[in-house]
Amino acid sequence: MTRSGAPRGGRTARRKPHILVLHGPNLNLLGTREPELYGRRTLAEIDAALRARARAAGAELEALQSNHEGVLIDRLHAARGQVDFILLNGAGLTHTSVALRDAVVASEIPTVEVHLSNVHQREDFRQTSLLSGVCVGIISGFGALSYVLALEAALDGLELRR
Ligand code: DQA
């Protein structure tokens, strides 16, 4: 840095791409909650694997789980202009929340919808996602691997996939 704070050599200091993972209600119980549907991996294990993959690709990854819709919406608002890609498992809110959908749109950040289970093999009320229409893509049905595949999609979108 020069004393004026500008980067030396005329190059713009470019921060690492920032990926945000948002997990909705009840996903804090992963590992013990309906493991036949959602697997035995804990959320901490999933997040650690995602963080390591993102770091290896040259990105920063932050994960947040909340059981409160407003917390997820507030985080999406704060992400505007700060985050480059979002992986979103809205959990039950996927099927009900106009407000979460609106916040994804307001964020203006490309978002991948993620589900551990194949929601289309399940109850009728899970066949509707209010999020799919505002996400760049959907990955559903691969357990913890769904998040990894979604991260690969994000890295591809950020041109970090090698
Ligand atoms: C889920 C599917 C939702 O229908 C459900 O409410 C969840 C988890 C999934 O990851 O498979 O909580 O999003």
Backbone and ligand atoms as CSV (ligand in chain L), in Angstrom:
chain,resi,resn,atom,element,x,y,z
A,1,MET,N,N,0.838,-1.213,0.000
A,1,MET,CA,C,0.000,0.000,0.000
A,1,MET,C,C,0.869,1.258,0.000
A,2,THR,N,N,0.455,2.289,-0.684
A,2,THR,CA,C,1.091,3.596,-0.584
A,2,THR,C,C,0.486,4.310,0.624
A,3,ARG,N,N,1.068,5.500,0.953
A,3,ARG,CA,C,0.513,6.208,2.117
A,3,ARG,C,C,-0.910,6.689,1.870
A,4,SER,N,N,-1.258,6.892,0.593
A,4,SER,CA,C,-2.636,7.332,0.298
A,4,SER,C,C,-3.642,6.185,0.457
A,5,GLY,N,N,-3.110,4.976,0.669
A,5,GLY,CA,C,-4.013,3.836,0.827
A,5,GLY,C,C,-4.255,3.111,-0.478
A,6,ALA,N,N,-3.761,3.650,-1.604
A,6,ALA,CA,C,-3.974,2.974,-2.887
A,6,ALA,C,C,-2.996,1.802,-3.018
A,7,PRO,N,N,-3.398,0.740,-3.672
A,7,PRO,CA,C,-2.470,-0.370,-3.861
A,7,PRO,C,C,-1.308,0.051,-4.748
A,8,ARG,N,N,-0.111,-0.481,-4.473
A,8,ARG,CA,C,1.068,-0.156,-5.289
A,8,ARG,C,C,0.933,-0.759,-6.681
A,9,GLY,N,N,1.649,-0.141,-7.616
A,9,GLY,CA,C,1.765,-0.733,-8.947
A,9,GLY,C,C,0.509,-0.558,-9.780
A,10,GLY,N,N,-0.396,0.297,-9.323
A,10,GLY,CA,C,-1.581,0.595,-10.119
A,10,GLY,C,C,-2.601,-0.531,-10.143
A,11,ARG,N,N,-2.316,-1.640,-9.463
A,11,ARG,CA,C,-3.274,-2.737,-9.484
A,11,ARG,C,C,-4.374,-2.493,-8.464
A,12,THR,N,N,-5.542,-2.890,-8.789
A,12,THR,CA,C,-6.646,-2.751,-7.841
A,12,THR,C,C,-6.567,-3.920,-6.864
A,13,ALA,N,N,-6.643,-3.630,-5.571
A,13,ALA,CA,C,-6.653,-4.727,-4.593
A,13,ALA,C,C,-7.986,-5.441,-4.727
A,14,ARG,N,N,-7.967,-6.710,-5.070
A,14,ARG,CA,C,-9.208,-7.450,-5.307
A,14,ARG,C,C,-9.383,-8.413,-4.151
A,15,ARG,N,N,-10.498,-8.279,-3.436
A,15,ARG,CA,C,-10.743,-9.214,-2.336
A,15,ARG,C,C,-11.108,-10.575,-2.916
A,16,LYS,N,N,-10.925,-11.603,-2.081
A,16,LYS,CA,C,-11.315,-12.948,-2.525
A,16,LYS,C,C,-12.826,-13.004,-2.702
A,17,PRO,N,N,-13.303,-13.770,-3.683
A,17,PRO,CA,C,-14.755,-13.955,-3.806
A,17,PRO,C,C,-15.331,-14.532,-2.509
A,18,HIS,N,N,-16.494,-14.038,-2.154
A,18,HIS,CA,C,-17.118,-14.395,-0.882
A,18,HIS,C,C,-18.403,-15.179,-1.165
A,19,ILE,N,N,-18.465,-16.387,-0.609
A,19,ILE,CA,C,-19.643,-17.245,-0.784
A,19,ILE,C,C,-20.345,-17.375,0.570
A,20,LEU,N,N,-21.639,-17.165,0.554
A,20,LEU,CA,C,-22.440,-17.260,1.780
A,20,LEU,C,C,-23.345,-18.488,1.694
A,21,VAL,N,N,-23.307,-19.313,2.735
A,21,VAL,CA,C,-24.200,-20.481,2.812
A,21,VAL,C,C,-25.233,-20.189,3.895
A,22,LEU,N,N,-26.501,-20.233,3.526
A,22,LEU,CA,C,-27.576,-20.004,4.496
A,22,LEU,C,C,-28.375,-21.287,4.677
A,23,HIS,N,N,-28.500,-21.702,5.921
A,23,HIS,CA,C,-29.266,-22.897,6.259
A,23,HIS,C,C,-30.486,-22.464,7.070
A,24,GLY,N,N,-31.654,-22.925,6.665
A,24,GLY,CA,C,-32.878,-22.517,7.333
A,24,GLY,C,C,-33.228,-23.360,8.554
A,25,PRO,N,N,-34.483,-23.239,8.990
A,25,PRO,CA,C,-34.935,-23.851,10.243
A,25,PRO,C,C,-34.715,-25.358,10.325
A,26,ASN,N,N,-34.345,-25.791,11.506
A,26,ASN,CA,C,-34.194,-27.213,11.885
A,26,ASN,C,C,-32.932,-27.871,11.348
A,27,LEU,N,N,-32.202,-27.170,10.485
A,27,LEU,CA,C,-30.995,-27.801,9.922
A,27,LEU,C,C,-29.851,-27.852,10.940
A,28,ASN,N,N,-30.003,-27.145,12.044
A,28,ASN,CA,C,-29.035,-27.287,13.151
A,28,ASN,C,C,-29.071,-28.699,13.728
A,29,LEU,N,N,-30.157,-29.425,13.478
A,29,LEU,CA,C,-30.301,-30.776,14.035
A,29,LEU,C,C,-29.764,-31.868,13.107
A,30,LEU,N,N,-29.180,-31.461,11.988
A,30,LEU,CA,C,-28.664,-32.467,11.046
A,30,LEU,C,C,-27.731,-33.432,11.744
A,31,GLY,N,N,-27.828,-34.691,11.344
A,31,GLY,CA,C,-27.028,-35.740,11.982
A,31,GLY,C,C,-27.910,-36.622,12.839
A,32,THR,N,N,-28.872,-35.975,13.501
A,32,THR,CA,C,-29.786,-36.747,14.359
A,32,THR,C,C,-31.245,-36.593,13.926
A,33,ARG,N,N,-31.550,-35.573,13.128
A,33,ARG,CA,C,-32.936,-35.341,12.690
A,33,ARG,C,C,-33.233,-36.214,11.462
A,34,GLU,N,N,-34.187,-37.099,11.568
A,34,GLU,CA,C,-34.607,-37.949,10.441
A,34,GLU,C,C,-33.420,-38.355,9.558
A,35,PRO,N,N,-32.459,-39.077,10.121
A,35,PRO,CA,C,-31.232,-39.381,9.354
A,35,PRO,C,C,-31.490,-40.205,8.093
A,36,GLU,N,N,-32.609,-40.946,8.069
A,36,GLU,CA,C,-32.914,-41.722,6.862
A,36,GLU,C,C,-33.226,-40.790,5.687
A,37,LEU,N,N,-33.640,-39.558,6.004
A,37,LEU,CA,C,-33.931,-38.571,4.948
A,37,LEU,C,C,-32.766,-37.616,4.718
A,38,TYR,N,N,-32.145,-37.211,5.823
A,38,TYR,CA,C,-31.172,-36.114,5.730
A,38,TYR,C,C,-29.727,-36.539,5.982
A,39,GLY,N,N,-29.528,-37.819,6.300
A,39,GLY,CA,C,-28.164,-38.309,6.481
A,39,GLY,C,C,-27.655,-38.109,7.895
A,40,ARG,N,N,-26.414,-38.579,8.127
A,40,ARG,CA,C,-25.834,-38.551,9.476
A,40,ARG,C,C,-24.758,-37.498,9.637
A,41,ARG,N,N,-24.490,-36.750,8.588
A,41,ARG,CA,C,-23.481,-35.693,8.701
A,41,ARG,C,C,-24.077,-34.518,9.469
A,42,THR,N,N,-23.277,-33.956,10.369
A,42,THR,CA,C,-23.758,-32.788,11.108
A,42,THR,C,C,-23.553,-31.531,10.262
A,43,LEU,N,N,-24.228,-30.470,10.670
A,43,LEU,CA,C,-24.082,-29.205,9.942
A,43,LEU,C,C,-22.642,-28.705,10.048
A,44,ALA,N,N,-22.041,-28.893,11.212
A,44,ALA,CA,C,-20.647,-28.435,11.399
A,44,ALA,C,C,-19.720,-29.173,10.437
A,45,GLU,N,N,-19.967,-30.469,10.250
A,45,GLU,CA,C,-19.122,-31.241,9.308
A,45,GLU,C,C,-19.329,-30.759,7.869
A,46,ILE,N,N,-20.572,-30.519,7.522
A,46,ILE,CA,C,-20.867,-30.041,6.156
A,46,ILE,C,C,-20.205,-28.687,5.925
A,47,ASP,N,N,-20.370,-27.783,6.878
A,47,ASP,CA,C,-19.793,-26.440,6.717
A,47,ASP,C,C,-18.267,-26.490,6.628
A,48,ALA,N,N,-17.653,-27.368,7.435
A,48,ALA,CA,C,-16.181,-27.456,7.425
A,48,ALA,C,C,-15.693,-27.936,6.058
A,49,ALA,N,N,-16.393,-28.917,5.489
A,49,ALA,CA,C,-15.986,-29.435,4.171
A,49,ALA,C,C,-16.156,-28.350,3.099
A,50,LEU,N,N,-17.233,-27.586,3.183
A,50,LEU,CA,C,-17.473,-26.518,2.199
A,50,LEU,C,C,-16.405,-25.434,2.317
A,51,ARG,N,N,-16.093,-25.089,3.563
A,51,ARG,CA,C,-15.089,-24.034,3.802
A,51,ARG,C,C,-13.741,-24.449,3.223
A,52,ALA,N,N,-13.388,-25.724,3.433
A,52,ALA,CA,C,-12.089,-26.210,2.945
A,52,ALA,C,C,-12.053,-26.199,1.412
A,53,ARG,N,N,-13.125,-26.637,0.781
A,53,ARG,CA,C,-13.159,-26.663,-0.693
A,53,ARG,C,C,-13.093,-25.238,-1.257
A,54,ALA,N,N,-13.853,-24.333,-0.624
A,54,ALA,CA,C,-13.855,-22.948,-1.104
A,54,ALA,C,C,-12.458,-22.341,-0.955
A,55,ARG,N,N,-11.837,-22.584,0.189
A,55,ARG,CA,C,-10.498,-22.023,0.433
A,55,ARG,C,C,-9.510,-22.540,-0.603
A,56,ALA,N,N,-9.593,-23.845,-0.887
A,56,ALA,CA,C,-8.670,-24.437,-1.872
A,56,ALA,C,C,-8.868,-23.817,-3.255
A,57,ALA,N,N,-10.079,-23.361,-3.527
A,57,ALA,CA,C,-10.365,-22.753,-4.832
A,57,ALA,C,C,-10.090,-21.246,-4.838
A,58,GLY,N,N,-9.750,-20.696,-3.676
A,58,GLY,CA,C,-9.422,-19.264,-3.621
A,58,GLY,C,C,-10.589,-18.375,-3.231
A,59,ALA,N,N,-11.591,-18.949,-2.576
A,59,ALA,CA,C,-12.746,-18.149,-2.136
A,59,ALA,C,C,-12.882,-18.223,-0.613
A,60,GLU,N,N,-13.560,-17.235,-0.059
A,60,GLU,CA,C,-13.935,-17.259,1.363
A,60,GLU,C,C,-15.349,-17.793,1.457
A,61,LEU,N,N,-15.616,-18.639,2.441
A,61,LEU,CA,C,-16.980,-19.150,2.601
A,61,LEU,C,C,-17.426,-18.949,4.041
A,62,GLU,N,N,-18.609,-18.392,4.165
A,62,GLU,CA,C,-19.196,-18.145,5.487
A,62,GLU,C,C,-20.524,-18.889,5.542
A,63,ALA,N,N,-20.811,-19.523,6.659
A,63,ALA,CA,C,-22.071,-20.258,6.787
A,63,ALA,C,C,-22.861,-19.748,7.985
A,64,LEU,N,N,-24.171,-19.667,7.804
A,64,LEU,CA,C,-25.062,-19.235,8.892
A,64,LEU,C,C,-26.298,-20.121,8.891
A,65,GLN,N,N,-26.636,-20.646,10.048
A,65,GLN,CA,C,-27.913,-21.360,10.197
A,65,GLN,C,C,-28.796,-20.554,11.129
A,66,SER,N,N,-30.077,-20.458,10.788
A,66,SER,CA,C,-31.002,-19.840,11.727
A,66,SER,C,C,-32.361,-20.510,11.644
A,67,ASN,N,N,-33.004,-20.568,12.806
A,67,ASN,CA,C,-34.380,-21.058,12.865
A,67,ASN,C,C,-35.372,-19.913,12.695
A,68,HIS,N,N,-34.846,-18.707,12.443
A,68,HIS,CA,C,-35.683,-17.504,12.398
A,68,HIS,C,C,-35.613,-16.864,11.013
A,69,GLU,N,N,-36.744,-16.774,10.393
A,69,GLU,CA,C,-36.838,-16.231,9.040
A,69,GLU,C,C,-36.187,-14.850,8.937
A,70,GLY,N,N,-36.478,-14.001,9.924
A,70,GLY,CA,C,-35.966,-12.624,9.879
A,70,GLY,C,C,-34.449,-12.558,9.936
A,71,VAL,N,N,-33.837,-13.499,10.638
A,71,VAL,CA,C,-32.368,-13.511,10.705
A,71,VAL,C,C,-31.788,-13.808,9.318
A,72,LEU,N,N,-32.410,-14.752,8.622
A,72,LEU,CA,C,-31.950,-15.093,7.266
A,72,LEU,C,C,-32.165,-13.905,6.326
A,73,ILE,N,N,-33.303,-13.238,6.481
A,73,ILE,CA,C,-33.606,-12.085,5.618
A,73,ILE,C,C,-32.630,-10.938,5.905
A,74,ASP,N,N,-32.361,-10.688,7.185
A,74,ASP,CA,C,-31.400,-9.628,7.536
A,74,ASP,C,C,-30.022,-9.939,6.953
A,75,ARG,N,N,-29.628,-11.226,6.980
A,75,ARG,CA,C,-28.298,-11.579,6.455
A,75,ARG,C,C,-28.248,-11.376,4.938
A,76,LEU,N,N,-29.362,-11.673,4.269
A,76,LEU,CA,C,-29.422,-11.440,2.816
A,76,LEU,C,C,-29.316,-9.949,2.508
A,77,HIS,N,N,-29.963,-9.113,3.322
A,77,HIS,CA,C,-29.852,-7.670,3.093
A,77,HIS,C,C,-28.411,-7.203,3.275
A,78,ALA,N,N,-27.774,-7.691,4.340
A,78,ALA,CA,C,-26.392,-7.264,4.620
A,78,ALA,C,C,-25.424,-7.783,3.559
A,79,ALA,N,N,-25.829,-8.841,2.857
A,79,ALA,CA,C,-24.944,-9.440,1.846
A,79,ALA,C,C,-24.858,-8.604,0.573
A,80,ARG,N,N,-25.825,-7.706,0.388
A,80,ARG,CA,C,-25.874,-6.926,-0.870
A,80,ARG,C,C,-24.553,-6.197,-1.089
A,81,GLY,N,N,-23.945,-6.440,-2.240
A,81,GLY,CA,C,-22.692,-5.752,-2.565
A,81,GLY,C,C,-21.475,-6.315,-1.852
A,82,GLN,N,N,-21.678,-7.297,-0.954
A,82,GLN,CA,C,-20.563,-7.843,-0.161
A,82,GLN,C,C,-20.279,-9.299,-0.501
A,83,VAL,N,N,-21.287,-9.981,-1.023
A,83,VAL,CA,C,-21.204,-11.431,-1.241
A,83,VAL,C,C,-21.368,-11.688,-2.737
A,84,ASP,N,N,-20.620,-12.682,-3.239
A,84,ASP,CA,C,-20.614,-12.930,-4.684
A,84,ASP,C,C,-21.523,-14.084,-5.102
A,85,PHE,N,N,-21.793,-15.008,-4.189
A,85,PHE,CA,C,-22.648,-16.154,-4.522
A,85,PHE,C,C,-23.263,-16.664,-3.231
A,86,ILE,N,N,-24.474,-17.165,-3.319
A,86,ILE,CA,C,-25.158,-17.712,-2.129
A,86,ILE,C,C,-25.602,-19.147,-2.407
A,87,LEU,N,N,-25.426,-20.003,-1.414
A,87,LEU,CA,C,-26.048,-21.334,-1.405
A,87,LEU,C,C,-27.127,-21.269,-0.336
A,88,LEU,N,N,-28.350,-21.576,-0.710
A,88,LEU,CA,C,-29.466,-21.397,0.216
A,88,LEU,C,C,-30.283,-22.669,0.359
A,89,ASN,N,N,-30.260,-23.233,1.564
A,89,ASN,CA,C,-31.230,-24.278,1.900
A,89,ASN,C,C,-32.249,-23.627,2.829
A,90,GLY,N,N,-33.349,-23.213,2.255
A,90,GLY,CA,C,-34.374,-22.521,3.032
A,90,GLY,C,C,-35.159,-23.454,3.924
A,91,ALA,N,N,-34.887,-24.782,3.811
A,91,ALA,CA,C,-35.606,-25.798,4.587
A,91,ALA,C,C,-37.117,-25.569,4.432
A,92,GLY,N,N,-37.881,-25.640,5.509
A,92,GLY,CA,C,-39.334,-25.502,5.407
A,92,GLY,C,C,-39.774,-24.166,4.818
A,93,LEU,N,N,-38.966,-23.134,4.989
A,93,LEU,CA,C,-39.337,-21.809,4.470
A,93,LEU,C,C,-39.378,-21.786,2.941
A,94,THR,N,N,-38.679,-22.752,2.337
A,94,THR,CA,C,-38.688,-22.874,0.871
A,94,THR,C,C,-40.113,-22.901,0.325
A,95,HIS,N,N,-40.965,-23.583,1.074
A,95,HIS,CA,C,-42.310,-23.869,0.565
A,95,HIS,C,C,-43.343,-22.836,0.999
A,96,THR,N,N,-42.932,-21.887,1.809
A,96,THR,CA,C,-43.922,-20.969,2.404
A,96,THR,C,C,-43.570,-19.489,2.324
A,97,SER,N,N,-42.288,-19.157,2.174
A,97,SER,CA,C,-41.890,-17.785,2.498
A,97,SER,C,C,-41.721,-16.864,1.281
A,98,VAL,N,N,-42.731,-16.054,1.059
A,98,VAL,CA,C,-42.618,-14.994,0.049
A,98,VAL,C,C,-41.522,-14.009,0.475
A,99,ALA,N,N,-41.429,-13.771,1.787
A,99,ALA,CA,C,-40.455,-12.788,2.282
A,99,ALA,C,C,-39.013,-13.236,2.017
A,100,LEU,N,N,-38.743,-14.537,2.179
A,100,LEU,CA,C,-37.385,-15.026,1.908
A,100,LEU,C,C,-37.094,-14.919,0.409
A,101,ARG,N,N,-38.071,-15.273,-0.402
A,101,ARG,CA,C,-37.911,-15.128,-1.857
A,101,ARG,C,C,-37.609,-13.672,-2.216
A,102,ASP,N,N,-38.386,-12.750,-1.662
A,102,ASP,CA,C,-38.184,-11.332,-1.965
A,102,ASP,C,C,-36.781,-10.881,-1.547
A,103,ALA,N,N,-36.307,-11.410,-0.426
A,103,ALA,CA,C,-34.969,-11.022,0.052
A,103,ALA,C,C,-33.876,-11.554,-0.869
A,104,VAL,N,N,-34.088,-12.746,-1.435
A,104,VAL,CA,C,-33.115,-13.269,-2.411
A,104,VAL,C,C,-33.056,-12.324,-3.609
A,105,VAL,N,N,-34.220,-11.917,-4.097
A,105,VAL,CA,C,-34.260,-10.990,-5.239
A,105,VAL,C,C,-33.576,-9.677,-4.862
A,106,ALA,N,N,-33.909,-9.163,-3.677
A,106,ALA,CA,C,-33.347,-7.869,-3.239
A,106,ALA,C,C,-31.833,-7.937,-3.100
A,107,SER,N,N,-31.321,-9.121,-2.784
A,107,SER,CA,C,-29.863,-9.228,-2.583
A,107,SER,C,C,-29.109,-8.994,-3.888
A,108,GLU,N,N,-29.749,-9.296,-5.005
A,108,GLU,CA,C,-29.109,-9.184,-6.329
A,108,GLU,C,C,-27.855,-10.049,-6.429
A,109,ILE,N,N,-27.873,-11.175,-5.709
A,109,ILE,CA,C,-26.719,-12.075,-5.690
A,109,ILE,C,C,-27.156,-13.423,-6.269
A,110,PRO,N,N,-26.387,-13.988,-7.216
A,110,PRO,CA,C,-26.770,-15.305,-7.732
A,110,PRO,C,C,-26.828,-16.331,-6.615
A,111,THR,N,N,-27.927,-17.084,-6.597
A,111,THR,CA,C,-28.204,-17.998,-5.480
A,111,THR,C,C,-28.545,-19.387,-6.019
A,112,VAL,N,N,-27.954,-20.406,-5.392
A,112,VAL,CA,C,-28.288,-21.791,-5.728
A,112,VAL,C,C,-29.184,-22.334,-4.612
A,113,GLU,N,N,-30.315,-22.894,-4.985
A,113,GLU,CA,C,-31.213,-23.532,-4.013
A,113,GLU,C,C,-30.713,-24.955,-3.757
A,114,VAL,N,N,-30.591,-25.309,-2.485
A,114,VAL,CA,C,-30.045,-26.616,-2.106
A,114,VAL,C,C,-31.036,-27.348,-1.209
A,115,HIS,N,N,-31.178,-28.657,-1.453
A,115,HIS,CA,C,-31.901,-29.526,-0.521
A,115,HIS,C,C,-31.158,-30.838,-0.387
A,116,LEU,N,N,-31.099,-31.341,0.827
A,116,LEU,CA,C,-30.489,-32.646,1.058
A,116,LEU,C,C,-31.350,-33.752,0.456
A,117,SER,N,N,-32.636,-33.691,0.737
A,117,SER,CA,C,-33.562,-34.718,0.238
A,117,SER,C,C,-34.061,-34.319,-1.149
A,118,ASN,N,N,-34.622,-35.310,-1.853
A,118,ASN,CA,C,-35.253,-35.024,-3.140
A,118,ASN,C,C,-36.683,-34.578,-2.844
A,119,VAL,N,N,-36.881,-33.271,-2.820
A,119,VAL,CA,C,-38.191,-32.751,-2.391
A,119,VAL,C,C,-39.316,-33.204,-3.326
A,120,HIS,N,N,-38.981,-33.560,-4.548
A,120,HIS,CA,C,-40.012,-33.973,-5.515
A,120,HIS,C,C,-40.475,-35.418,-5.319
A,121,GLN,N,N,-39.777,-36.146,-4.455
A,121,GLN,CA,C,-40.242,-37.507,-4.112
A,121,GLN,C,C,-41.079,-37.487,-2.846
A,122,ARG,N,N,-41.320,-36.325,-2.294
A,122,ARG,CA,C,-41.908,-36.256,-0.955
A,122,ARG,C,C,-43.341,-35.712,-1.003
A,123,GLU,N,N,-43.820,-35.205,0.130
A,123,GLU,CA,C,-45.218,-34.761,0.207
A,123,GLU,C,C,-45.508,-33.655,-0.821
A,124,ASP,N,N,-46.793,-33.555,-1.162
A,124,ASP,CA,C,-47.212,-32.550,-2.153
A,124,ASP,C,C,-46.774,-31.149,-1.772
A,125,PHE,N,N,-46.878,-30.825,-0.466
A,125,PHE,CA,C,-46.572,-29.436,-0.093
A,125,PHE,C,C,-45.090,-29.090,-0.298
A,126,ARG,N,N,-44.251,-30.123,-0.466
A,126,ARG,CA,C,-42.825,-29.841,-0.731
A,126,ARG,C,C,-42.529,-29.698,-2.222
A,127,GLN,N,N,-43.538,-29.939,-3.051
A,127,GLN,CA,C,-43.323,-29.862,-4.502
A,127,GLN,C,C,-43.252,-28.417,-4.963
A,128,THR,N,N,-43.756,-27.512,-4.119
A,128,THR,CA,C,-43.718,-26.096,-4.474
A,128,THR,C,C,-42.551,-25.430,-3.768
A,129,SER,N,N,-41.729,-24.781,-4.545
A,129,SER,CA,C,-40.674,-23.959,-3.953
A,129,SER,C,C,-40.897,-22.524,-4.383
A,130,LEU,N,N,-40.966,-21.632,-3.397
A,130,LEU,CA,C,-41.083,-20.207,-3.735
A,130,LEU,C,C,-39.722,-19.639,-4.106
A,131,LEU,N,N,-38.670,-20.419,-3.888
A,131,LEU,CA,C,-37.310,-19.924,-4.138
A,131,LEU,C,C,-36.800,-20.253,-5.535
A,132,SER,N,N,-37.239,-21.404,-6.080
A,132,SER,CA,C,-36.644,-21.882,-7.343
A,132,SER,C,C,-36.669,-20.825,-8.448
A,133,GLY,N,N,-37.767,-20.107,-8.535
A,133,GLY,CA,C,-37.925,-19.139,-9.620
A,133,GLY,C,C,-36.985,-17.961,-9.551
A,134,VAL,N,N,-36.343,-17.763,-8.408
A,134,VAL,CA,C,-35.426,-16.620,-8.290
A,134,VAL,C,C,-33.980,-17.095,-8.054
A,135,CYS,N,N,-33.769,-18.409,-8.180
A,135,CYS,CA,C,-32.413,-18.958,-8.022
A,135,CYS,C,C,-31.836,-19.319,-9.387
A,136,VAL,N,N,-30.507,-19.357,-9.478
A,136,VAL,CA,C,-29.891,-19.697,-10.765
A,136,VAL,C,C,-30.018,-21.188,-11.048
A,137,GLY,N,N,-30.177,-22.013,-10.016
A,137,GLY,CA,C,-30.332,-23.451,-10.195
A,137,GLY,C,C,-30.716,-24.104,-8.891
A,138,ILE,N,N,-31.019,-25.403,-8.982
A,138,ILE,CA,C,-31.500,-26.153,-7.815
A,138,ILE,C,C,-30.742,-27.471,-7.744
A,139,ILE,N,N,-30.311,-27.845,-6.549
A,139,ILE,CA,C,-29.718,-29.172,-6.352
A,139,ILE,C,C,-30.433,-29.817,-5.184
A,140,SER,N,N,-30.997,-30.993,-5.420
A,140,SER,CA,C,-31.880,-31.618,-4.442
A,140,SER,C,C,-31.727,-33.123,-4.514
A,141,GLY,N,N,-31.503,-33.755,-3.365
A,141,GLY,CA,C,-31.597,-35.212,-3.341
A,141,GLY,C,C,-30.307,-35.965,-3.126
A,142,PHE,N,N,-29.211,-35.273,-2.928
A,142,PHE,CA,C,-27.915,-35.949,-2.828
A,142,PHE,C,C,-27.326,-35.898,-1.422
A,143,GLY,N,N,-28.168,-35.648,-0.438
A,143,GLY,CA,C,-27.660,-35.565,0.933
A,143,GLY,C,C,-26.650,-34.434,1.058
A,144,ALA,N,N,-25.633,-34.658,1.884
A,144,ALA,CA,C,-24.628,-33.603,2.094
A,144,ALA,C,C,-23.932,-33.228,0.788
A,145,LEU,N,N,-23.890,-34.184,-0.136
A,145,LEU,CA,C,-23.262,-33.899,-1.438
A,145,LEU,C,C,-23.992,-32.792,-2.197
A,146,SER,N,N,-25.286,-32.602,-1.916
A,146,SER,CA,C,-26.019,-31.504,-2.579
A,146,SER,C,C,-25.311,-30.169,-2.360
A,147,TYR,N,N,-24.836,-29.959,-1.126
A,147,TYR,CA,C,-24.142,-28.690,-0.837
A,147,TYR,C,C,-22.826,-28.592,-1.614
A,148,VAL,N,N,-22.129,-29.728,-1.708
A,148,VAL,CA,C,-20.832,-29.729,-2.410
A,148,VAL,C,C,-21.060,-29.430,-3.895
A,149,LEU,N,N,-22.100,-30.051,-4.462
A,149,LEU,CA,C,-22.411,-29.813,-5.879
A,149,LEU,C,C,-22.827,-28.358,-6.102
A,150,ALA,N,N,-23.580,-27.819,-5.148
A,150,ALA,CA,C,-23.987,-26.408,-5.249
A,150,ALA,C,C,-22.758,-25.494,-5.165
A,151,LEU,N,N,-21.819,-25.874,-4.307
A,151,LEU,CA,C,-20.598,-25.066,-4.203
A,151,LEU,C,C,-19.814,-25.125,-5.506
A,152,GLU,N,N,-19.761,-26.301,-6.122
A,152,GLU,CA,C,-19.062,-26.406,-7.416
A,152,GLU,C,C,-19.732,-25.490,-8.450
A,153,ALA,N,N,-21.053,-25.431,-8.416
A,153,ALA,CA,C,-21.771,-24.539,-9.339
A,153,ALA,C,C,-21.404,-23.084,-9.066
A,154,ALA,N,N,-21.307,-22.737,-7.786
A,154,ALA,CA,C,-20.937,-21.358,-7.433
A,154,ALA,C,C,-19.508,-21.055,-7.887
A,155,LEU,N,N,-18.603,-22.001,-7.644
A,155,LEU,CA,C,-17.200,-21.786,-8.046
A,155,LEU,C,C,-17.107,-21.659,-9.565
A,156,ASP,N,N,-17.919,-22.442,-10.259
A,156,ASP,CA,C,-17.946,-22.344,-11.717
A,156,ASP,C,C,-18.429,-20.953,-12.137
A,157,GLY,N,N,-19.481,-20.483,-11.486
A,157,GLY,CA,C,-20.008,-19.150,-11.787
A,157,GLY,C,C,-18.991,-18.057,-11.500
A,158,LEU,N,N,-18.134,-18.312,-10.541
A,158,LEU,CA,C,-17.104,-17.326,-10.159
A,158,LEU,C,C,-15.795,-17.551,-10.926
A,159,GLU,N,N,-15.831,-18.522,-11.844
A,159,GLU,CA,C,-14.642,-18.870,-12.643
A,159,GLU,C,C,-13.473,-19.290,-11.766
A,160,LEU,N,N,-13.799,-20.060,-10.705
A,160,LEU,CA,C,-12.756,-20.553,-9.795
A,160,LEU,C,C,-12.636,-22.063,-9.851
A,161,ARG,N,N,-13.368,-22.692,-10.769
A,161,ARG,CA,C,-13.372,-24.145,-10.804
A,161,ARG,C,C,-12.272,-24.616,-11.728
A,162,ARG,N,N,-11.345,-25.403,-11.125
A,162,ARG,CA,C,-10.225,-25.908,-11.930
A,162,ARG,C,C,-10.240,-27.418,-11.896
L,1,DQA,C1,C,-35.029,-29.670,3.089
L,1,DQA,C2,C,-36.380,-30.087,2.510
L,1,DQA,C3,C,-37.504,-29.290,3.135
L,1,DQA,O1,O,-38.754,-29.682,2.591
L,1,DQA,C4,C,-37.538,-29.521,4.635
L,1,DQA,O2,O,-38.531,-28.713,5.232
L,1,DQA,C5,C,-36.218,-29.316,5.278
L,1,DQA,C6,C,-35.014,-29.769,4.601
L,1,DQA,C7,C,-33.872,-30.534,2.560
L,1,DQA,O3,O,-32.728,-30.111,2.693
L,1,DQA,O4,O,-34.117,-31.633,2.046
L,1,DQA,O5,O,-36.139,-28.863,6.421
L,1,DQA,O6,O,-34.775,-28.339,2.694
